[in-house]
């Protein structure tokens, strides 16, 4: 799929929540680990409230953020394979409320409600296409473009529209953004400052306000141009640059 291409639905997307039994919820404090390499996920998790960061630890001690999941998002799907789980770590970015189902519970519910299987399959296919697009970005885009694409994706998935036409997302540290983009925190800080100076976004400890229309147009313009990005940072991208080999 070409970079930036969108999945076009040719049939109605099933809602997995319609077919799953309601269960008790579990609360996690901000910064608390939901699962990790030592205590892997035992099933599928639903975010009822808050945000969860799922990442893959790397050999150099860094980590690559797979995604940030928010209300009504499922995560932990790799546990459904029934194999030795891939090393993943899920951490609460806020105070989080989760609902969870074991692999056996999911399998039994699919037998009773086969459309649950279709819903989960649709979710996983769409998620796989999203990860494919990100991997293409790692291969084809320069770091500044990846930062912009990440911000636009966060705005689409996590954001709330504001009256002035912008979209506000809850606060994300430059460290988290750098782990998602695959670069250093210093480079993300440089790019965020540049985008703020140009009026494409505003940010504070309370959140990030993104002017998505103008930022999208800026990205389209920059993609068409051959010239390097301003500030001469292209030469400095070697320091702290990371290129994750796995996203999903």
C-alpha positions as CSV (number, residue, x, y, z in Angstrom):
1,X,0.0,0.0,0.0
2,X,1.5,3.4,-0.9
3,X,2.6,5.6,1.9
4,X,-0.4,7.6,3.2
5,X,-3.0,5.3,1.5
6,X,-6.2,4.7,3.5
7,X,-8.1,1.5,4.0
8,X,-11.5,1.8,2.2
9,X,-14.2,-0.2,3.8
10,X,-16.3,-2.2,1.4
11,X,-18.5,-3.7,4.1
12,X,-19.6,-2.7,7.5
13,X,-17.0,-2.9,10.2
14,X,-18.1,-5.1,13.1
15,X,-17.9,-3.9,16.7
16,X,-16.3,-6.5,18.8
17,X,-17.8,-4.9,22.0
18,X,-21.3,-6.0,20.8
19,X,-20.3,-9.6,21.1
20,X,-18.1,-9.7,24.3
21,X,-19.6,-10.3,27.7
22,X,-19.1,-7.5,30.2
23,X,-16.7,-8.2,33.0
24,X,-15.3,-6.5,36.1
25,X,-12.7,-3.8,35.6
26,X,-9.2,-3.3,36.9
27,X,-7.7,0.0,37.7
28,X,-4.0,0.9,37.1
29,X,-2.2,4.0,38.4
30,X,-0.3,6.3,36.0
31,X,3.1,4.6,35.3
32,X,2.0,1.2,36.5
33,X,2.9,-1.8,34.3
34,X,0.0,-3.8,32.9
35,X,2.2,-6.5,31.4
36,X,5.8,-6.9,30.4
37,X,8.4,-9.5,29.4
38,X,8.4,-11.1,32.9
39,X,4.6,-11.1,33.3
40,X,3.2,-11.4,29.7
41,X,-0.4,-10.6,28.7
42,X,-2.7,-13.5,29.3
43,X,-5.5,-12.2,27.1
44,X,-7.2,-9.3,25.3
45,X,-7.6,-5.9,27.1
46,X,-10.1,-3.1,26.5
47,X,-9.3,0.5,27.6
48,X,-12.4,1.7,29.4
49,X,-10.8,5.0,30.5
50,X,-7.3,6.5,30.1
51,X,-4.4,5.7,27.8
52,X,-2.0,2.8,27.7
53,X,1.4,2.8,25.9
54,X,2.5,-0.6,24.4
55,X,6.2,-0.8,23.5
56,X,8.8,-3.3,22.4
57,X,12.1,-3.3,24.4
58,X,15.2,-3.2,22.3
59,X,18.6,-4.7,23.0
60,X,20.2,-1.3,23.5
61,X,17.9,-0.5,26.4
62,X,15.7,1.8,24.4
63,X,12.1,0.9,23.4
64,X,9.9,1.3,20.3
65,X,6.3,2.4,21.0
66,X,4.0,0.1,19.1
67,X,1.0,2.4,19.8
68,X,-0.9,4.4,22.3
69,X,-4.4,3.0,23.1
70,X,-7.3,5.0,24.5
71,X,-10.9,4.5,25.3
72,X,-12.6,1.6,23.5
73,X,-9.3,0.4,22.0
74,X,-8.2,-3.3,22.4
75,X,-4.6,-4.3,23.0
76,X,-2.6,-7.4,24.0
77,X,-3.8,-9.3,20.9
78,X,-0.4,-11.1,20.5
79,X,-1.4,-13.3,23.5
80,X,-4.1,-14.8,21.3
81,X,-1.5,-16.6,19.3
82,X,-0.9,-19.2,22.0
83,X,2.8,-19.2,21.3
84,X,5.7,-17.8,23.2
85,X,4.7,-14.1,23.4
86,X,6.8,-11.4,21.8
87,X,8.4,-9.2,24.4
88,X,6.0,-6.3,24.9
89,X,5.4,-3.9,27.7
90,X,2.2,-2.1,28.5
91,X,2.3,0.9,30.8
92,X,-0.5,3.2,31.9
93,X,0.1,6.8,30.7
94,X,-2.8,8.0,32.9
95,X,-4.9,6.5,35.7
96,X,-6.4,3.7,33.6
97,X,-9.4,1.4,33.8
98,X,-9.3,-1.9,31.8
99,X,-11.6,-4.8,31.1
100,X,-9.9,-8.0,30.2
101,X,-10.7,-11.4,28.7
102,X,-8.5,-14.5,28.7
103,X,-7.6,-16.3,25.5
104,X,-9.9,-19.2,26.5
105,X,-12.8,-16.8,27.2
106,X,-12.4,-15.2,23.7
107,X,-12.3,-18.6,22.0
108,X,-15.4,-19.8,23.8
109,X,-17.2,-16.5,23.0
110,X,-16.3,-16.8,19.3
111,X,-18.0,-20.3,19.3
112,X,-21.1,-18.7,20.7
113,X,-20.9,-15.5,18.6
114,X,-19.0,-16.2,15.4
115,X,-19.3,-12.5,14.4
116,X,-16.9,-11.7,17.2
117,X,-14.2,-13.6,15.2
118,X,-15.0,-11.4,12.2
119,X,-14.8,-8.3,14.3
120,X,-11.5,-9.2,15.8
121,X,-10.1,-10.2,12.4
122,X,-11.2,-6.9,10.9
123,X,-9.5,-5.0,13.7
124,X,-6.3,-6.9,13.3
125,X,-6.2,-6.5,9.5
126,X,-6.7,-2.7,9.8
127,X,-4.1,-2.5,12.6
128,X,-1.6,-4.5,10.4
129,X,-2.2,-2.0,7.5
130,X,-1.5,0.9,9.9
131,X,1.7,-0.7,11.0
132,X,2.7,-1.4,7.4
133,X,2.2,2.3,6.6
134,X,4.4,3.2,9.6
135,X,7.1,0.9,8.5
136,X,7.1,2.5,5.0
137,X,7.5,5.8,6.8
138,X,10.5,4.5,8.7
139,X,12.0,3.5,5.3
140,X,11.0,6.4,3.1
141,X,10.5,9.5,5.3
142,X,13.1,11.7,7.0
143,X,12.7,12.2,10.7
144,X,10.9,15.6,10.5
145,X,8.2,14.0,8.3
146,X,7.8,11.1,10.7
147,X,7.3,13.5,13.5
148,X,4.6,15.4,11.6
149,X,2.9,12.1,10.6
150,X,2.9,10.9,14.2
151,X,1.3,14.1,15.4
152,X,-1.4,13.9,12.8
153,X,-2.1,10.3,13.7
154,X,-2.3,11.1,17.4
155,X,-4.7,14.0,16.6
156,X,-6.9,11.6,14.6
157,X,-6.9,8.8,17.2
158,X,-6.6,10.7,20.5
159,X,-7.7,14.2,19.8
160,X,-10.7,16.4,20.6
161,X,-11.8,19.1,18.2
162,X,-11.5,22.7,19.4
163,X,-13.6,25.7,18.3
164,X,-10.7,27.4,16.5
165,X,-10.3,24.4,14.1
166,X,-7.4,22.7,15.9
167,X,-7.4,19.4,17.6
168,X,-6.2,18.9,21.2
169,X,-4.6,15.7,22.5
170,X,-3.6,14.9,26.0
171,X,-0.1,15.6,27.0
172,X,2.7,13.4,25.5
173,X,6.3,13.8,26.5
174,X,8.9,14.3,23.8
175,X,10.4,11.0,25.0
176,X,7.2,9.1,24.2
177,X,7.0,10.7,20.8
178,X,10.6,9.9,20.1
179,X,10.0,6.2,21.0
180,X,7.1,6.2,18.6
181,X,8.9,7.9,15.7
182,X,12.2,6.1,16.2
183,X,14.6,8.9,17.0
184,X,16.1,10.8,20.0
185,X,14.2,13.0,22.4
186,X,16.5,15.9,21.4
187,X,15.5,15.7,17.8
188,X,11.8,15.5,18.6
189,X,12.2,18.6,20.8
190,X,14.0,20.4,18.0
191,X,11.1,19.6,15.6
192,X,8.4,20.4,18.1
193,X,9.9,23.8,18.7
194,X,10.2,24.4,15.0
195,X,6.5,23.5,14.4
196,X,5.4,25.6,17.3
197,X,7.4,28.6,15.9
198,X,5.6,28.2,12.6
199,X,2.2,28.2,14.2
200,X,1.3,24.6,13.4
201,X,0.9,23.6,17.1
202,X,1.0,24.7,20.7
203,X,1.9,22.6,23.6
204,X,2.3,22.6,27.4
205,X,2.2,20.1,30.2
206,X,-1.6,20.0,29.8
207,X,-1.6,18.9,26.2
208,X,-0.8,19.5,22.5
209,X,-3.0,21.6,20.3
210,X,-2.5,20.8,16.7
211,X,-3.8,22.8,13.7
212,X,-4.3,19.7,11.6
213,X,-5.4,21.3,8.3
214,X,-2.4,23.6,8.0
215,X,0.0,20.9,9.3
216,X,-1.3,18.4,6.7
217,X,-0.8,20.9,4.0
218,X,2.7,21.7,5.2
219,X,3.4,17.9,5.1
220,X,2.1,17.6,1.6
221,X,4.2,20.6,0.5
222,X,7.4,19.3,2.2
223,X,6.8,15.8,0.6
224,X,6.8,17.4,-2.8
225,X,9.9,19.4,-2.3
226,X,13.4,18.1,-2.8
227,X,15.0,20.7,-0.7
228,X,16.2,19.8,2.8
229,X,14.2,20.8,5.9
230,X,15.1,24.2,7.4
231,X,17.7,24.6,10.1
232,X,20.3,22.2,8.6
233,X,19.3,19.5,11.0
234,X,19.6,16.8,8.3
235,X,23.3,16.5,9.1
236,X,22.6,16.0,12.8
237,X,20.1,13.2,12.4
238,X,22.7,10.5,12.7
239,X,23.1,11.2,16.4
240,X,20.4,9.4,18.4
241,X,18.7,8.1,15.2
242,X,17.0,4.7,15.6
243,X,15.4,2.5,12.9
244,X,13.2,-0.1,14.6
245,X,13.1,-3.4,12.9
246,X,9.7,-4.4,14.3
247,X,6.5,-2.3,14.9
248,X,3.8,-4.8,15.4
